[in-house]
Amino acid sequence: MNNGKPNWWSRPSSAPEAARIPAPPPSGDGDGDFPLPAPHPPTTPPAQAPEPAGTDLRAAGPAGADARAAEAEAEAETTGTGPQAPEPVAAGSPDPAPSVVLTKGEPRDPAPEEVPHVQDPAPVPAPQAQPLHAPDEYRTPPYGEPGPWAPAPPVQRPPAPVPPHQQGPVPPHPQGPAPWTQYDPWGVGGPALPPPPAKRSRKGLAVAGALVFALITGVIGGGIGAYVERNGGFTTVELPQSDAKDTGRAPESVAGIAASALPGVVTLHVRGGGSSGTGTGFVLDTKGHILTNNHVVDGARSSADISVTFSSGETARAKLVGKDTGYDLAVVQVTGVSGLKPLPLGNSDGVRVGDPVVAIGAPFDLSNTVTSGIISAKERPITAGGEKGDGSDVSYVDALQTDAPINPGNSGGPLLDSKARVIGINSAIRAAGGSGGDGEGGGASQPGSIGLGFAIPINQGKRVAEELINTGKATHPVIGVSLDMQYNGDGARVGQKGKDGTASVTPGGPAAKAGLRPGDVITKVDGQRVHNGEELIVKIRAHRPGDRLELTLERDGKELTKTLTLGSSQGT
């Protein structure tokens, strides 16, 4: 080239030329290294001398010599043919002569300064083909020549040459970074490339991927499960429900009994005497007669004080027809009300312990309340009232005991059997902490149901209600004696003196006719044991006037049996 840049060739162009290049002699240690001539200090270039035949002039001047040495060293390391000693080039000309390539048929002798190189055990012949690429007109390496912008790489100066006949150790490679050499893609025996990275096992990748997938799906599944558990799913919940028209109930069930009896049950609100109270009653006939307890309406002074509310919500005023303190029963009547439904009456003598019962009332002013239970006992002698202190308001009841919940406000309400028939009138309860009480509390310290409720048998209630409706008064059966209520022994003892100093045995009365005397102790009534005077009164009032009774008594340590017919007295 005539542009002042050296030509660049990687190897001889043909096999004969490569063959004429002599191989350097082997070195002593056989490691393939070779010594290089020591650099000469720069001096004034001598006059131009003729070059041997076949010399390739690449550059002029000291820089050109250095470049040629670096190129020779790089080509020796790449091709294994050994370095070529730099040759002097004439200086002083601004434009060196064109490069000269090796001529055919003229062997090239090594320079005097060159040291023979140990020949490789198996030299690799040079390729026989021509260069694969034509010279690049843009001088792009490695097919052309370095561009004008690339500075010449630094050249590592070789150590001083060793004479061929002198055997000695070959100096080691200098420490430090390897010199910058030109990469030759067609070179043989160049530096080995780093081994390719080992390929990861596909099986290991598959296992790792499966584990990652399992972890991700587990986390997602757990999150979905927690969401479903907390929110009940992803859709709106609609619960199954039965048809609302399924309202049929068996007549003997509690629901059937309640549905049949509620229209005939009423709630009473009474004002009078500076107080007010709530109770219950039930319709006796279509004329508007309603049966309830005496203590429910005892405070009323006129019809304006009594208000009756039916289960339908209809309200009416009621008047007092009659009442009886000894039986704790009263009858009121409403007028101008249509569609009344009287409740059928049962027979309390046919009731057995354990029979199911239903109670309806207004406990604590909660009207139309239905409770259920059984008959717990029969013929329980109880007394209620007594708030006046003189005994005039004490009622004696041979009651039906039930565990159906009864509370204040249930008083006067019906106790129904399994066929919705009235078998009793709810009247009293036994409260915790008290000796007894009625439907309004009865003076008990803790009014409320504890499963001990008492009802007046309907047979007694029917007789008293009929008398109150017909005459306004009720009659009481009597035996014609005055009892010693302070007697502590077992039984009821006939007193020595009556009230106001009169005789304890009424002359001409049922007891006198039967032969009873003062001091006799009555222990049984119709074979049922009595333990005190109150129980004897209860047993007697459980009968009608004119009924015959058999009394068992003790006199002077002897047991006697007397039969008598019950008399009658006017109630209050």
Residue, then its C-alpha position, 0 to 999 in steps of 0.5 A: m500500500n502507498n498510504g504509509k500503513p503496513n500491509w497485514w497478512s496472517r500467513p504465507s499465501s501458499a504451501p511451498e512458501a510456508a515450507r521454505i521457512p526453516a523451523p527453529p531448533p528445539s530448546g533445552d526444556g521443550d516447553g515451546d518457548f523461545p528467546l528473543p533478541a535484546p532490544h537495541p537502544p535507539t541510535t542514528p540509523p546508518a546508511q541504507a544497506p541492501e536487504p536480503a532477497g525475499t525480505d518484506l519491508r513493513a514499516a520504516g523507523p523505530a516505530g515500524a520496527d517495534a510494530r513488526a516485532a509485536e506482529a511477529e510475536a503475535e503470529a508466532e504464538t498463534t501459528g506456532t512457527g516461531p518469531q521473526a527477528p526484526e530487520p533494520v529498515a532504512a530511515g530518512s525517507p518520508d515515504p517508505a518504499p512499497s512493501v515486498v512479499l516473499t518471492k517464490g523459489e528463494p529460501r529465507d534465512p533467519a536473521p543473525e540475531e535470531v535464536p533457534h526455537v524448539q520445534d513442536p513435536a507435531p507441527v501443524p501444516a499451514p492451510q493450503a487454501q487462499p485467504l477466505h476474504a479479499p482485503d477489506e477496502y475499509r481496512t477492518p481487521p482481521y481481513g484488512e488492516p488496522g484503522p487509522w484510529a487504533p493506536a499501536p499496542p505496547v510491545q513487550r521487549p524480549p530478553a537478550p538472545v542466547p547463542p545457539h550453542q549455549q545450553g541453559p534454562v529458558p527464562p520464564h514468562p514475565q509476570g504481569p498481564a499478557p501482552w496485547t496480541q492480534y486475534d487470528p481466527w485461522g490460527v492453530g494452537g492459540p490460547a484455549l478458550p474457557p470451557p463452556p458452562a455446564k448445562r443444568s440438568r433438566k431433571g433438576l429444573a423440572v423438580a425445582g419448577a414442580l416445587v415452586f408450582a406446588l408452593i404457589t398453588g398451596v398459598i393460593g389454595g389456602g387463601i381461597g379456602a380462608y376466604v370461603e370459610r370466612n365469607g361462606g363462598f363467592t356467591t350470595v347464600e340462599l338458605p332453603q325454607s319450607d312453604a309458609k302455607d304449612t300451618g296445619r297442626a293436630p288438634e291435641s297438640v299445644a299449637g292446636i289447643a292454643a289456636s282453638a282456645l285463644p279467641g275465648v280468652v280475655t285480658l282484664h285491666v282493673r283500676g280502683g281503690g288507688s291501684s290497678g292490676t292485670g288478670t285473665g278471664f275466659v268466656l262462659d257463654t254467648k251472653g258475655h259472662i266471663l269467669t275470673n278470680n276475685h282478687v283480680v276485680d276486688g278493687a273495682r267499684s263500678s263498671a267504669d273500672i273494668s276493661v276487657t280486651f279480647s285476643s283480636g284486640e277488641t276492647a269493651r267495658a265490663k260490669l261486675v256480676g258477682k264475686d265470692t271471697g271464700y272461693d276466690l271467684a268472680v263473674v263479669q259481663v260485657t255487652g254489645v260484643s258479637g262473635l263471642k266464643p265460649l270455652p267448653l268446660g271439662n270435668s276435673d274429677g276425671v283428671r289424672v296426675g301426669d295429664p298434659v295441660v296448657a295454660i293461657g294468660a297475660p303474665f306481667d301484662l303480656s297478653n295471649t301467652v301460652t305455656s304448657g305442662i302436666i298435672s303434678a298433683k290433685e286435691r292440694p289444700i291451699t289457702a290464698g289471700g289473707e291480706k286484710g288480717d281478719g281472715s275475711d279474704v282467705s280462700y280455701v281451695d282443693a286445687l289442681q297442681t301443675d308445672a305449667p309456668i304461671n306468673p302474676g297476670n295469669s290469675g283467672g285464666p283457663l287451664l286446658d286439657s288435651k282437648a282444649r276443655v277447661i279443667g281449672i282456673n289458674s289462681a295461685i303460685r308458690a314463690a321462692g322464699g315465700s309461704g305461698g301466693d296468688g296470681e298477683g304475687g300473694g305477698a311472696s318475697q320473690p313472685g315468679s314461677i318455680g313450677l308450682g302453680f295451683a288451679i281451682p277445679i272447674n267442677q267447683g268453679k262451675r257451681v260457684a259461677e252458676e250461683l253468681i250469675n243466677t243470684g249474685k251470691a255463692t253458697h258454702p257447704v258447712i258441718g256446723v262446728s267451730l274449729d280450734m285453729q291453734y291446735n298443733g296436733d295431727g288433725a282438726r280439733v273441734g273448739q271448746k267455745g265458738k266465736d263470741g263465746t257461743a257453742s262450738v257445735t251449732p245446735g241442730g246443725p249437721a255436726a250436732k245431728a251426727g253426734l260430734r262433741p267439743g274436743d273431738v279430733i277429726t282425722k279423715v274425710d271420706g277416708q282422706r287424711v287431714h292434718n289441720g283445720e284449714e285442710l278440713i275446710v278445704k275438703i268440705r268446700a270441695h263438695r256441694p251443700g247437701d252432700r253426705l260425708e263420712l268423718t273419722l274422729e278420735r275421742d278419749g283415745k278411741e277412733l269413731t266414724k260419723t256420717l253427716t249431710l252438709g249444710s249451707s251458708q251464704g258466702t261473702 
